[in-house]
Amino acid sequence: MVVDTACARTVAGHGWGKKIAEFYKQEFDYVIQYVSDREPFRFGPGPVIYSNAALLLPIAWGGQFFMVRISLV
């Protein structure tokens, strides 16, 4: 996973969200939480795309634990 700290929000595709949820279930027996979400995103000169869900991804970084909210498009 690449964390882009220059962005105000984090976004991924639904396919990636499904794969990471399966990975967390298989490797850690952890069920990823999904929440409702509606955030606008624009990729290059393309149209605005709105997310319709977000997942809450627990991560450990430098001995600290965080929950990262990732909007799904």
Buried (B, 14 or more C-beta within 10 A) or exposed (E): EEEEEEEEBBBBEEEBBEEBBEEBEEEEEEEBEEEEBEBEBEEEEEEEEEBEBBBEBEEEEEEEEEEBBBBBB
